[in-house]
């Protein structure tokens, strides 16, 4: 408890409130404190506990580890925070010294899983280190009337058009030069392969050439148009995203596929429509993946390891008793939308069951399923 300090007035630079949970009790290690049944506010910079009469705060930067303990018949659920050493410049607080290097947050009315996931996410973002972006060009609209506002809007539109025109000119120039650079890289690669050289400079040059991306991308000029073009794109796309797809847990949104694929192609970019049509040609038998549409309408590329994905999902939920979509997103490092869709798919296959409460929708392993 000696890491807590009395709550300061106002907010920190670029601080944003993320959540507020009522009926939270504080423990100093295993010892219960007098800070009972207060409100816990979680911001991007700190934890704030207040009961209306007094308030204390704990900087997130002092938290080194986050764990939890589930509720029992006699004990409430708790989030356990391991803390670093006390800072010499720390503001005064309710406790000057403590023998414990951890605290417990006891959630009398639930909400500990969401609080744990949110704290873990905020610790990874470290927003308190990034500061705030200065806003430039701020001007007052007082005294100008409607004419002044219209002039400002017109001026902003003109500057935007000018910037876009300049940007597209730069892109056109890059496209013209890019093809020559890729051709040059291919010629250098051929010459290097003919020599038995393994020096540091040679290896470094090879790594730079590999970073260019796909050396000979599929284009309409080389593979025609229509179905033939999209099938060739699909085969190239499948080879390119095979490893990233496994790293993402076997499911990747089409928007992410589009970004990764065009980044690898370098300057020979393809349109979103062509990427979708290429994904439609993917088959599990030939490419080990296929295009699927979730019930929400989201398009994803899914590997042929659906059973493995569901097994990993159920194991994760079993280890944590129950999860929400936000918790699963944090635990499996996947987008929140994909987390929701996976939970719904597992529920439709009878692997999970849901519990709809005032605090959200919790998913549990379906213990009624028999072999």
Secondary structure by P-SEA (a helix, b strand, c coil): ccccccccccccccccccccccbbbbbcccccccccbbbbbbcccbbbbbcccbbbbbbcccccbbbbbbbcccccbbbbbbbccccccccccccccccccbbbbbbcccaaaaaaaaaaaaaaaccccccbbbbccccccccccaaaaaaaaaaaaaaaaaaaaaaaaaaaaaaaaaaaaaaaaaaaaaaaaacccccaaaaaaaaaaaacccccccccccccccaaaaaaaaaaaaaaaaaaaaaacccccaaaaaaaaaaaaccccccaaaaaaaaaaccccccccbbbbcccbbbbbbccaaaaaaaaaaaaaaaaccccaaaaaaaacccaaaaaaaaaaaaaaccbbbbbccccccccccccccc
